[in-house]
């Protein structure tokens, strides 16, 4: 057993000792992690029953509860934050009843053996940032066209052509039509070939100049060579930068987009 000010960890505790630690941890809004042999029964929007097996149960400080099997990333059973807990010993083992009064949902976990029990005082104040998707990068360029280049003016997005959809069509500062293909990861030869399919449709008029641009955080060497062969261009733009731009956009009031 290891005990410090912020954590209480027990290996192979008896159920009587475990029930006291679990009750204490839940009542003090700690994070409780239990690994052991258990069954799980759920009644609510549907009904389910999980036969005995070795699993990990996480009870979070906000009242959420998740049951994880040794494989797969999603919990097999769960209850959201704000749940009500009742922990007790019964004839079958250590029973944790997790209830949502308003939704009339109940999940019961019954442990017959506990291999590891941890009651932790976890602190997490870090800000979560998810780097932009290709759709987010597209939105960022539409909001701030200079991310592509100064003077760029978007005309439309998701332009439907026979091979698929062009991410952005626009005009550069000289009025030249620009076909923009966006990739959130390193651009490859396949990316260049995809752009060429769009250009084969758009660039049918030999007398009209059309630029083709791949936007990505990086480009493979062989893709760069193919890009040069076709006369296309590469513009470096990272999802991180786009995420910051969208954060800036989100923070602006609606009136900031009005022209007076």
Secondary structure, DSSP 8 states (H G I E B T S, - for coil): -EE-SSEEEEES--HHHHHHHHHHHHHTT-EEEEEEEEEEEEESSSEEEEEEEEEEEEE-TTS-EEEE-SSSSS-SEEE-TT-EEEEEEETTEEEEEEEETTTTEEEEEEEEEEEEEEEE-------------HHHHHHHHHH-GGGT-TT-EEEEEEEEETTEEEEEEEE-TT--EEEEEE-SS-B-HHHHHHHHHHHHHHT--TTS-EEEEEEES-B-HHHHHHHHHHT-EEEE--HHHHHHHHHHHHTS-GGGG---
